[in-house]
Amino acid sequence: MMSRIVFALIAAAAIAGPAAAQEAVNFNGPYIGGQLGWQQDRQSLTLGTVPPATSRARSDGFAYGGQIGYDFNLGKAVVGLETSLTGRSGSSRFATFDLEPGRTINVTARAGWLVAPDGLLYARGGYSNARFSIDNPLVPAENRDGYTLGAGYEHMLAKNISARVEYNYGDYGNDDLPGIGGGARLNYHRHAVMTGVNFRF
């Protein structure tokens, strides 16, 4: 009798094991991770002359940082929220000053579609705040509010580890610079291609 009970328990465990594995849900719950990649800042400077004169500069740099977020798996769709903090190297050079980017804080929502049980294609968008320093004593460092939009792909590498690659665009509006050349307007844009790894709980 005892042997029959043991055999029944082993058989039930053998059946339940694969079923439990199939019920495992990817891209659901909290995560924390790191990211790095390439970032390009583009600025246009319009001087208040008659007629107005416009010059442009751009800088490529190495970007790095971390993120924390939460995903909700809705079946075939996934929605979530994420906060990230990044920095980068490099600076943009104009004729009379240099513009150096500092840290950037992003708070974004994302929505995606599971193209496979372990593969997520997604888009994201939300608030972005970037810090810029201008090499000019009349214009101190400032924080610029803006927005960011992006798209990417994330893939589960293991039960609790995923990797992703994504493109992001950022816009930080216009800034009046009265201390440079008798009046000027500076416009801020950003492009980035980032890779990242997330550890999921």
N, C-alpha and C positions, 0 to 999 in steps of 0.2 A: 504493500500500500504506500509506504513512504517513498519507494523508488518511483512509483507512478506520479506522486505529487511533485517530486524533484524534477522529473522529466517534463511535467506540464509547465512548471515555472521556467525551466530553461527554454522551452519552446516559445512560451509567451514573451520572454525577454528577447529572443532572436527575432521575433516578428515585430516587437515594439521598437527595437533599436533602429532599423532602417526607417520606420515610419516617423520616429522622432527627428531623425536627421533630415527627412524630407520636409518636415514642418518648420525647420529652422528658418527664420526670417532675416534676410540681409537688409542693410541700410535702414535700421530701426534702432532708435535710442541715442544716447549721448556718445560723443567722440571728442578726441583731442589729437592734434597733429602738428606737423611742420611743413613748410613749403619753401621753395626756392625757384629761381628762374631768371628771365630777362625782362627788363622794363625800359620803356622809352618815353621820356617826357618831351612834349612839343609845346613851345610857346611862340606867340607872335606879339611883337611890341610895336604899337602904333603911336608915333610922336604927334603932339598937338601943333604941328606946323601947317602952313598953307602953301601947297596942298599937304595933307597928312602923309607921312612917310612910315612905311611898315617894314620891319626886319623880322626874321624868323630864326629860331635856334632850336636844336634838339640834342638830347643826350641819351646815350645808351648806358645802362648800368646793370649790375648784378643785384637782384632783389632776393630778400630772405625774410622769414618770419614764422609765425605760428597761428593756429586757429583752434577754436572750440565751438562746437555746435550740437544740434539735436535734429535727428531725422524721424519722420513719421512715415512708415510704410503702409500705404493704403491698398495694397494688392499689386496692381500693375504700375501704379503711380507712387511717387515719393515726394513729400514736401518737407521743408526744414528751414531752420534759422542758423546763422553762423556769424560769429564775430572774429575778426582777424586783426593782427598787428604786424606790420611789415616795415622794413627799412630798405635802403638801396644805396649804391655807390654812384659816383659820377655827378656832373654839374653841367648846366647850359651856359654858354658864353655869348654875351652880347658885346657890343663895342665898348660900352662904358661900365658894365657890371657883369658879375657871374650870379647865376641862380642855382642854389643847391637845395635839392629835395631832402626832407627829413622823414620822420616816421609817418605812416599812414594807418588810420583806423577805419575799418569797414564793418558795417552792420548790414547784412544782406539776408534776404529770403531766397530760397531756391525751390524749383519744381522740376521734377524729372520723370522719365519713363523707363521702366525696366525693359531693356532690349534683350536681356537674358536674366536668369535668376541671380547671377553675380555681376551683371553689367548695367550701369545706370548712365543714361544720356540726359543732361540737365541744362537748364538756364538759371541764371541768378541776377539779382539786381537789388539796389538799395542805397543807403547813405554812405558817404565816404568823407573823411576829414584828413587832409594832407598838410604837412608843415613844410614851409619853404623859407629859406634864408637868402636874402639878397646882399651881395657884397657892396654895400653902400651905407654909410653911417646915418643917412637920412631916412632909410627904410628898414626898420627892424624886422626880425623874423615874425612870421604870422601863420596862423592856421586858416586854411581855406576849406570851406564847406562845399560839397558837391555831391555827385552821384556816380555810381559805377554799375556797369552792365557786363554780363559775361555768359559764356557757355562752355561746357566741358563734358568729359567722360570719366567715370569712376568705376573701378573694377575691384572686386574682392580677391585678395591674394591668399587669404587664410580666413579662418573662422572670425577673427576679430581684427584683421588688418586689411585695409584697402588702400589703393593708390589711385591718383587722379592726375589729369592734365587739363588745363583750361586756359581760355583767352579772356582777358578783361579790358574794358575801356572805361576811362574815368574822365569826367569833365568838372573843372573847378572854377568855371566862370571867368569874369573879367575883374581886373584890379586897377584902380587909378593910382598912378605913381607921380605925385606932384613934385617930388624931389629930383626927378631924373629928366634932364633936358627941357626943363620948363613946363612939364606936363606930359604924361604918357599913359597909355592903357595897355596892360599886359593880360594876355589870354592864356589859360592853362588847359592842356589836354594830356592824356596818358594812355599808353598801350602796354600790355603786359602779357607774357606767356609764362604760366607758372605750372610747376609740378608739385605734388604733395603726397604725403602719407598720413593716413588717419588710423588711430588706435581706438577701437570701438569697445564699449562696455555693455 
